């Protein structure tokens, strides 16, 4: 596989982002750190766990498959002339080291239990992902992706492609408003108040002079439209031609709808997979499709500017609305139930994706202004 010289691989930043999310999931809920009087590596000699389920085994292995895959692809992209077996070994070793570190740190968290079985499953999952990358490399799949990327996307597309790849994953965590990522105001406010409680600085915290009001159907429709339109505009920013944009528009909307349906399935069950698709959401998605089609010939800089404004308006709307009590009950299912680990992998994406996209779009616009 020959490495393309015109652009940088998205595999390395995606692998690093995924490793950070694994660290969050492994150490959640972070509280009550203490030395429990045992060596951090004592779990290596622990007996087979008394209680286990197939779900736990499967999620431990599957959770590290993407990390092994991305790690191997990143090594292959950086060292195109190196041995494929070495790429598999390096990716697996890095994932195993990360898993070992997480298990040792869990020995200081009373709420978490380090396990040699988890470490073995994590390593096996990473090995499986790395082997999959090696097989695709042998079959020419990685090289085919590089050629496809060069044909479809501009050379400086790495950041945009990473954000586009993370967007459907961010939608898997249930949102109070469909496609409404970045609703953080209440949580940030409560977190700061908690940190400052019992300190003199609590009096420095400004008191909010207004009550958060639920979104009316028209505002919800606008939020849905903007949330669905932003990734389409982001795809326009990195696409090479209008024909590519025309294909990416239904692809991004389809991914968003599919991810939202999967989120509803995980939260409430398969029979409620489409319960979120009410009239405001349907009209919002349709409006996003119409606007996206109208903007197909728009210049790259205009698409970036419109996406930037859309994110700002949507963040203002959804952060001016409270989370409903029913939505809070839904979150408890994820944060305290069997989705606790998966929760850590996607919740922060849902919170931070719009802000990361804001930063990327500002960089795009500033770079275009310097080169104009």
LOBAPA-326221 format. One record per residue (C-alpha): residue in one letter; x, y, z; residue number from 0. Coordinates in nm, 4 decimals. Each point is the difference from the previous one (the first is absolute). Layout:
<"a" <X Y Z> NUM>
...
END
This chain:
<"x" <0.0000 0.0000 0.0000> 0>
<"x" <0.1431 0.3320 -0.0977> 1>
<"x" <-0.0705 0.2826 0.2266> 2>
<"x" <-0.1562 0.3040 -0.1543> 3>
<"x" <0.2107 0.3053 0.0442> 4>
<"x" <-0.2700 0.2576 -0.0484> 5>
<"x" <-0.1908 -0.0564 0.3227> 6>
<"x" <0.0308 -0.1407 0.3482> 7>
<"x" <-0.1765 -0.3112 0.1243> 8>
<"x" <-0.3106 0.0261 0.2168> 9>
<"x" <0.0835 -0.3312 0.1719> 10>
<"x" <0.2438 0.1432 0.2568> 11>
<"x" <-0.2254 0.2807 0.1355> 12>
<"x" <-0.2956 -0.2387 0.0041> 13>
<"x" <0.2072 -0.2564 0.1919> 14>
<"x" <0.1108 0.2615 0.2540> 15>
<"x" <-0.3564 0.1265 0.0434> 16>
<"x" <-0.1264 -0.3540 0.0472> 17>
<"x" <0.2733 -0.0740 0.2561> 18>
<"x" <-0.1020 0.3091 0.1972> 19>
<"x" <-0.3632 -0.1124 0.0009> 20>
<"x" <0.1039 -0.3478 0.1158> 21>
<"x" <0.1892 0.1594 0.2878> 22>
<"x" <-0.3118 0.1941 0.0973> 23>
<"x" <-0.2194 -0.3103 -0.0167> 24>
<"x" <0.2489 -0.2078 0.1981> 25>
<"x" <0.0418 0.2501 0.2852> 26>
<"x" <-0.3591 0.1284 0.0244> 27>
<"x" <-0.1355 0.1189 0.2483> 28>
<"x" <0.3439 0.1276 0.1141> 29>
<"x" <-0.1009 0.0557 0.3647> 30>
<"x" <0.1426 -0.1240 0.3321> 31>
<"x" <0.3550 -0.0771 -0.1145> 32>
<"x" <0.1826 -0.1860 0.2778> 33>
<"x" <0.2761 -0.2503 0.0682> 34>
<"x" <-0.1800 -0.3244 0.0834> 35>
<"x" <0.3120 -0.1707 0.1345> 36>
<"x" <0.0640 -0.2261 -0.2984> 37>
<"x" <0.2564 0.0166 -0.2771> 38>
<"x" <-0.1471 0.1587 -0.3140> 39>
<"x" <0.1028 -0.3065 -0.2022> 40>
<"x" <-0.1460 -0.2533 0.2446> 41>
<"x" <-0.2920 -0.0605 -0.2367> 42>
<"x" <0.2364 -0.2000 -0.2245> 43>
<"x" <-0.0118 -0.2914 0.2472> 44>
<"x" <-0.3744 0.0247 0.0694> 45>
<"x" <-0.2150 -0.3124 -0.0550> 46>
<"x" <-0.2707 -0.0283 -0.2637> 47>
<"x" <-0.2843 0.2423 0.0850> 48>
<"x" <-0.2942 -0.1574 0.1809> 49>
<"x" <-0.2601 0.2070 -0.1808> 50>
<"x" <0.0246 0.0788 -0.3706> 51>
<"x" <-0.2283 0.0408 -0.3002> 52>
<"x" <0.0432 -0.0366 -0.3714> 53>
<"x" <-0.0833 0.3689 -0.0388> 54>
<"x" <0.2910 0.0980 0.2255> 55>
<"x" <0.2393 -0.2244 -0.1890> 56>
<"x" <-0.1204 0.1215 -0.3367> 57>
<"x" <0.0169 0.3701 0.0835> 58>
<"x" <0.3513 -0.0340 0.1451> 59>
<"x" <0.1277 -0.1620 -0.3178> 60>
<"x" <-0.2012 0.2093 -0.2466> 61>
<"x" <0.0922 0.3257 0.1734> 62>
<"x" <0.3667 -0.0400 -0.0954> 63>
<"x" <-0.0519 -0.1216 -0.3581> 64>
<"x" <-0.0172 0.3552 -0.1456> 65>
<"x" <0.3116 0.0998 0.1947> 66>
<"x" <0.1993 -0.2925 -0.1385> 67>
<"x" <-0.1292 0.0664 -0.3509> 68>
<"x" <0.0753 0.3726 0.0056> 69>
<"x" <0.3379 -0.0553 0.1634> 70>
<"x" <0.1083 -0.2496 -0.2667> 71>
<"x" <-0.1219 0.2258 -0.2825> 72>
<"x" <0.1854 0.2953 0.1551> 73>
<"x" <0.3245 -0.2012 0.0115> 74>
<"x" <-0.0487 -0.1194 -0.3566> 75>
<"x" <-0.0592 0.3572 -0.1179> 76>
<"x" <0.3078 0.1335 0.1804> 77>
<"x" <0.2228 -0.2888 -0.1048> 78>
<"x" <-0.1382 -0.1168 -0.3358> 79>
<"x" <0.3123 -0.2087 -0.0710> 80>
<"x" <-0.0027 -0.1751 0.3393> 81>
<"x" <-0.1154 -0.3544 0.0701> 82>
<"x" <-0.3725 -0.0483 0.0497> 83>
<"x" <0.0671 -0.2403 0.2882> 84>
<"x" <0.1968 0.2720 0.1774> 85>
<"x" <-0.2917 0.2416 -0.0377> 86>
<"x" <-0.2318 -0.2597 0.1558> 87>
<"x" <0.2441 -0.0618 0.2847> 88>
<"x" <0.0530 0.3694 0.0735> 89>
<"x" <-0.3711 0.0807 -0.0035> 90>
<"x" <-0.0846 -0.2971 0.2224> 91>
<"x" <0.2829 0.0786 0.2432> 92>
<"x" <-0.1095 0.3640 0.0293> 93>
<"x" <-0.3616 -0.1026 0.0675> 94>
<"x" <0.1101 -0.2638 0.2512> 95>
<"x" <0.2138 0.2575 0.1810> 96>
<"x" <-0.2939 0.2415 0.0146> 97>
<"x" <-0.2296 -0.2722 0.1336> 98>
<"x" <0.2584 -0.1036 0.2609> 99>
<"x" <0.0339 0.3623 0.1137> 100>
<"x" <-0.3783 0.0345 0.0298> 101>
<"x" <-0.0303 -0.3220 0.2012> 102>
<"x" <0.2777 0.1054 0.2404> 103>
<"x" <-0.1599 0.3417 0.0517> 104>
<"x" <-0.3334 -0.1677 0.0705> 105>
<"x" <0.1582 -0.1567 0.3088> 106>
<"x" <-0.0143 0.3511 0.1548> 107>
<"x" <-0.3720 0.0384 -0.0777> 108>
<"x" <-0.2322 -0.1822 0.2413> 109>
<"x" <-0.2812 0.0162 -0.2577> 110>
<"x" <0.2040 -0.1926 -0.2599> 111>
<"x" <0.1507 -0.3493 0.0105> 112>
<"x" <0.3210 -0.0700 -0.1939> 113>
<"x" <-0.0026 -0.3328 -0.1811> 114>
<"x" <0.2551 -0.2095 -0.1844> 115>
<"x" <-0.2857 -0.1360 -0.2116> 116>
<"x" <-0.0916 0.3521 -0.1090> 117>
<"x" <0.3632 0.0682 -0.0878> 118>
<"x" <0.0199 -0.3198 -0.2063> 119>
<"x" <-0.3273 0.0754 -0.1781> 120>
<"x" <0.1073 0.3574 -0.0720> 121>
<"x" <0.3282 -0.1241 -0.1451> 122>
<"x" <-0.1765 -0.2670 -0.2046> 123>
<"x" <-0.2422 0.2584 -0.1373> 124>
<"x" <0.2862 0.2315 -0.0967> 125>
<"x" <0.1817 -0.2914 -0.1651> 126>
<"x" <-0.3128 -0.0832 -0.1975> 127>
<"x" <-0.0321 0.3594 -0.1182> 128>
<"x" <0.3669 0.0176 -0.0963> 129>
<"x" <-0.0223 -0.3289 -0.1897> 130>
<"x" <-0.3064 0.1315 -0.1826> 131>
<"x" <0.2012 0.3046 -0.1063> 132>
<"x" <0.2817 -0.2285 -0.1170> 133>
<"x" <-0.2421 -0.2128 -0.2030> 134>
<"x" <-0.1479 0.3087 -0.1637> 135>
<"x" <0.3527 0.1179 -0.0768> 136>
<"x" <0.0827 -0.3324 -0.1666> 137>
<"x" <-0.3222 0.0155 -0.2011> 138>
<"x" <0.0722 0.3577 -0.1048> 139>
<"x" <-0.2829 0.1477 0.2067> 140>
<"x" <0.2144 0.2621 0.1727> 141>
<"x" <0.1595 0.1096 -0.3275> 142>
<"x" <-0.3457 0.0125 -0.1600> 143>
<"x" <-0.1187 0.2287 0.2803> 144>
<"x" <0.2980 0.2285 -0.0563> 145>
<"x" <-0.0797 0.0242 -0.3712> 146>
<"x" <-0.3681 0.0592 0.0756> 147>
<"x" <0.0828 0.2671 0.2527> 148>
<"x" <0.2294 0.1794 -0.2442> 149>
<"x" <-0.2790 -0.0045 -0.2584> 150>
<"x" <-0.2791 0.1092 0.2329> 151>
<"x" <0.1642 0.2369 0.2474> 152>
<"x" <0.2483 0.2856 0.0017> 153>
<"x" <0.3516 -0.0524 0.1332> 154>
<"x" <-0.0634 0.1926 0.3245> 155>
<"x" <-0.3079 -0.2072 0.0884> 156>
<"x" <0.1394 -0.1955 0.2970> 157>
<"x" <-0.1615 0.2055 0.2771> 158>
<"x" <-0.3340 0.0180 -0.1786> 159>
<"x" <-0.0049 -0.3734 -0.0712> 160>
<"x" <0.0746 -0.0788 0.3648> 161>
<"x" <-0.2933 0.2177 0.1078> 162>
<"x" <-0.2292 -0.1540 -0.2612> 163>
<"x" <0.0955 -0.3494 0.1162> 164>
<"x" <-0.0691 0.0881 0.3646> 165>
<"x" <-0.3357 0.1713 -0.0617> 166>
<"x" <-0.2189 -0.3162 -0.0265> 167>
<"x" <0.1748 -0.1450 0.3068> 168>
<"x" <-0.0741 0.3183 0.1956> 169>
<"x" <-0.3689 -0.0374 -0.0894> 170>
<"x" <-0.0141 -0.3420 0.1690> 171>
<"x" <-0.0204 0.1637 0.3422> 172>
<"x" <-0.3650 0.1069 0.0454> 173>
<"x" <-0.0561 0.3719 -0.0525> 174>
<"x" <-0.2878 0.2061 0.1362> 175>
<"x" <-0.0505 0.1415 -0.3520> 176>
<"x" <0.0677 -0.2170 -0.3065> 177>
<"x" <0.3349 0.0963 -0.1583> 178>
<"x" <0.0433 0.2432 0.2900> 179>
<"x" <0.3604 -0.0569 0.1046> 180>
<"x" <0.1817 0.2279 0.2447> 181>
<"x" <-0.2722 0.0538 0.2621> 182>
<"x" <0.2380 0.0612 0.2895> 183>
<"x" <-0.1132 0.3205 0.1726> 184>
<"x" <-0.1881 -0.1563 0.2939> 185>
<"x" <0.2655 -0.2643 0.0606> 186>
<"x" <0.2849 0.2498 -0.0116> 187>
<"x" <-0.1898 0.2320 0.2341> 188>
<"x" <-0.0708 -0.2813 0.2483> 189>
<"x" <0.3571 -0.1322 -0.0214> 190>
<"x" <0.1552 0.3407 0.0715> 191>
<"x" <-0.2380 0.0538 0.2924> 192>
<"x" <0.0952 -0.3432 0.1379> 193>
<"x" <0.3725 0.0725 -0.0306> 194>
<"x" <-0.0369 0.3356 0.1740> 195>
<"x" <-0.2339 -0.1194 0.2764> 196>
<"x" <0.1432 0.0401 0.3514> 197>
<"x" <0.2589 0.2464 -0.1312> 198>
<"x" <0.0086 0.3805 0.0156> 199>
<"x" <-0.0161 0.0060 -0.3785> 200>
<"x" <-0.3616 -0.1193 -0.0085> 201>
<"x" <-0.1062 0.3633 0.0470> 202>
<"x" <0.1871 0.0895 -0.3180> 203>
<"x" <-0.2258 -0.2242 -0.2070> 204>
<"x" <-0.2523 0.2203 -0.1815> 205>
<"x" <-0.3632 -0.0788 0.0706> 206>
<"x" <-0.2046 -0.0673 -0.3107> 207>
<"x" <-0.2707 0.2634 -0.0325> 208>
<"x" <-0.2267 -0.1995 -0.2326> 209>
<"x" <-0.1732 -0.3357 -0.0138> 210>
<"x" <0.0751 -0.2417 -0.2805> 211>
<"x" <-0.3095 -0.0434 -0.2151> 212>
<"x" <-0.0851 -0.3166 -0.1982> 213>
<"x" <0.0285 0.0328 -0.3753> 214>
<"x" <-0.3216 0.0691 -0.1887> 215>
<"x" <-0.0596 -0.2227 -0.3066> 216>
<"x" <0.1247 0.2694 -0.2379> 217>
<"x" <0.3276 0.0391 0.1907> 218>
<"x" <0.0382 -0.3785 0.0186> 219>
<"x" <-0.0484 -0.0203 -0.3776> 220>
<"x" <0.2712 0.2641 -0.0471> 221>
<"x" <0.2394 -0.1886 0.2314> 222>
<"x" <-0.0575 -0.3245 -0.1893> 223>
<"x" <0.0508 0.1710 -0.3351> 224>
<"x" <0.3235 0.1671 0.1070> 225>
<"x" <0.1310 -0.3147 0.1710> 226>
<"x" <-0.0600 -0.2078 -0.3134> 227>
<"x" <0.1301 0.2687 -0.2367> 228>
<"x" <0.3348 0.0667 0.1734> 229>
<"x" <0.1654 -0.3376 -0.0843> 230>
<"x" <-0.1239 0.0339 -0.3582> 231>
<"x" <0.1630 0.3420 -0.0287> 232>
<"x" <0.3131 -0.1388 0.1654> 233>
<"x" <0.0080 -0.2707 -0.2677> 234>
<"x" <-0.0352 0.2720 -0.2652> 235>
<"x" <0.3060 0.1747 0.1459> 236>
<"x" <0.2234 -0.3025 -0.0607> 237>
<"x" <-0.1617 -0.1440 -0.3168> 238>
<"x" <0.1728 0.0581 -0.3342> 239>
<"x" <-0.3025 0.0537 -0.2257> 240>
<"x" <-0.3719 0.0724 -0.0066> 241>
<"x" <-0.0675 -0.3543 -0.1212> 242>
<"x" <0.1741 -0.1378 0.3082> 243>
<"x" <-0.2026 0.2375 0.2167> 244>
<"x" <-0.3230 -0.1280 -0.1560> 245>
<"x" <0.0907 -0.3518 0.1099> 246>
<"x" <0.1233 0.1019 0.3453> 247>
<"x" <-0.3220 0.1909 0.0835> 248>
<"x" <-0.2325 -0.3061 0.0197> 249>
<"x" <0.2834 -0.2064 0.1498> 250>
<"x" <0.0460 0.2355 0.2968> 251>
<"x" <-0.3745 0.0392 0.0577> 252>
<"x" <-0.0438 -0.3768 -0.0200> 253>
<"x" <0.2805 -0.0586 0.2499> 254>
<"x" <-0.1561 0.2513 0.2384> 255>
<"x" <-0.3440 -0.1586 -0.0225> 256>
<"x" <0.1424 -0.3499 0.0400> 257>
<"x" <0.2119 0.0966 0.3023> 258>
<"x" <-0.2994 0.1711 0.1648> 259>
<"x" <-0.2155 -0.3082 -0.0563> 260>
<"x" <0.2712 -0.2231 0.1495> 261>
<"x" <0.0259 0.2330 0.3003> 262>
<"x" <-0.3770 -0.0267 0.0571> 263>
<"x" <0.0223 -0.3779 -0.0332> 264>
<"x" <0.2721 -0.0208 0.2646> 265>
<"x" <-0.1852 0.2396 0.2298> 266>
<"x" <-0.3605 -0.1157 -0.0216> 267>
<"x" <-0.0028 -0.3217 -0.2006> 268>
<"x" <-0.0447 -0.0974 -0.3664> 269>
<"x" <-0.3725 0.0732 0.0047> 270>
<"x" <0.0795 0.3678 0.0677> 271>
<"x" <0.2770 0.0361 -0.2586> 272>
<"x" <-0.1912 0.2682 -0.1916> 273>
<"x" <-0.1862 0.1658 0.2883> 274>
<"x" <0.2329 0.3036 -0.0251> 275>
<"x" <-0.0984 0.0638 -0.3631> 276>
<"x" <-0.2970 0.2288 0.0748> 277>
<"x" <-0.1319 0.2790 -0.2232> 278>
<"x" <0.2517 0.2728 0.0988> 279>
<"x" <0.2871 -0.2449 -0.0580> 280>
<"x" <-0.1378 -0.1118 -0.3366> 281>
<"x" <-0.0440 0.3595 -0.1151> 282>
<"x" <0.3449 0.0938 0.1332> 283>
<"x" <0.1732 -0.2815 -0.1887> 284>
<"x" <-0.1956 0.0826 -0.3161> 285>
<"x" <0.0973 0.3671 0.0308> 286>
<"x" <0.3651 -0.0987 0.0458> 287>
<"x" <-0.0182 -0.2119 -0.3160> 288>
<"x" <-0.1548 0.2851 -0.1993> 289>
<"x" <0.2513 0.2567 0.1236> 290>
<"x" <0.2844 -0.2450 -0.0541> 291>
<"x" <-0.1117 -0.0544 -0.3596> 292>
<"x" <-0.0271 0.3753 -0.0570> 293>
<"x" <0.3551 0.0510 0.1325> 294>
<"x" <0.1605 -0.2687 -0.2171> 295>
<"x" <0.1674 0.2570 -0.2286> 296>
<"x" <0.1023 0.2330 0.2869> 297>
<"x" <0.3660 0.0891 0.0396> 298>
<"x" <0.2031 -0.1805 0.2615> 299>
<"x" <0.0546 0.3091 0.2126> 300>
<"x" <-0.3734 0.0805 -0.0010> 301>
<"x" <-0.0827 -0.3535 0.1126> 302>
<"x" <0.2481 0.0306 0.2871> 303>
<"x" <-0.1430 0.3373 0.1054> 304>
<"x" <-0.3598 -0.1266 -0.0139> 305>
<"x" <0.0912 -0.3109 0.2004> 306>
<"x" <0.1701 0.2212 0.2579> 307>
<"x" <-0.3088 0.2196 0.0372> 308>
<"x" <-0.2296 -0.3047 0.0109> 309>
<"x" <0.1938 -0.1523 0.2901> 310>
<"x" <-0.0042 0.3264 0.1960> 311>
<"x" <-0.3757 0.0453 -0.0464> 312>
<"x" <-0.0769 -0.3620 0.0900> 313>
<"x" <0.2200 0.0065 0.3102> 314>
<"x" <-0.1750 0.3165 0.1130> 315>
<"x" <-0.3416 -0.1590 -0.0428> 316>
<"x" <0.0599 -0.3372 0.1636> 317>
<"x" <0.2034 0.1418 0.2894> 318>
<"x" <-0.2841 0.2407 0.0738> 319>
<"x" <-0.2328 -0.2964 0.0580> 320>
<"x" <-0.0024 -0.2380 0.2989> 321>
<"x" <0.0364 -0.3753 -0.0148> 322>
<"x" <-0.3376 -0.1631 0.0615> 323>
<"x" <-0.0575 -0.2284 0.2990> 324>
<"x" <-0.0781 -0.2886 -0.2370> 325>
<"x" <0.3275 0.0582 -0.1815> 326>
<"x" <0.1886 -0.0002 0.3327> 327>
<"x" <-0.1583 -0.3365 0.0798> 328>
<"x" <0.1180 -0.1324 -0.3341> 329>
<"x" <0.3557 0.1144 0.0742> 330>
<"x" <-0.0087 -0.1921 0.3278> 331>
<"x" <-0.0459 -0.3190 -0.2031> 332>
<"x" <0.3260 0.0727 -0.1800> 333>
<"x" <0.1982 0.1420 0.2913> 334>
<"x" <-0.0864 -0.2640 0.2580> 335>
<"x" <-0.1047 -0.3027 -0.2019> 336>
<"x" <0.1648 -0.2360 -0.2426> 337>
<"x" <0.0953 0.2842 -0.2391> 338>
<"x" <0.2338 0.1636 0.2538> 339>
<"x" <0.3118 -0.0769 -0.2052> 340>
<"x" <-0.1531 0.0824 -0.3345> 341>
<"x" <-0.1323 0.3173 0.1623> 342>
<"x" <0.3532 0.1211 0.0587> 343>
<"x" <0.0935 -0.0515 -0.3634> 344>
<"x" <-0.2760 0.2150 -0.1459> 345>
<"x" <-0.1251 0.2499 0.2583> 346>
<"x" <0.3033 0.2246 -0.0250> 347>
<"x" <-0.0201 -0.0165 -0.3778> 348>
<"x" <-0.3571 0.1264 0.0187> 349>
<"x" <0.1054 0.2851 0.2261> 350>
<"x" <0.3187 0.1039 -0.1793> 351>
<"x" <-0.0635 -0.0725 -0.3687> 352>
<"x" <-0.1600 0.3388 -0.0804> 353>
<"x" <0.2788 0.1898 0.1767> 354>
<"x" <0.2726 -0.2002 -0.1756> 355>
<"x" <-0.1757 0.0667 -0.3305> 356>
<"x" <-0.0120 0.3713 0.0823> 357>
<"x" <0.3751 0.0006 0.0509> 358>
<"x" <0.0608 -0.1904 -0.3229> 359>
<"x" <-0.2189 0.2356 -0.2040> 360>
<"x" <0.1739 0.3040 0.1464> 361>
<"x" <0.3342 -0.1501 -0.1047> 362>
<"x" <-0.1331 -0.0641 -0.3504> 363>
<"x" <-0.1281 0.3546 -0.0364> 364>
<"x" <0.3161 0.1567 0.1414> 365>
<"x" <0.2174 -0.2121 -0.2289> 366>
<"x" <-0.2086 0.0936 -0.3038> 367>
<"x" <0.0212 0.3687 0.0913> 368>
<"x" <0.3800 -0.0186 0.0268> 369>
<"x" <0.0250 -0.1692 -0.3381> 370>
<"x" <-0.2466 0.2289 -0.1771> 371>
END
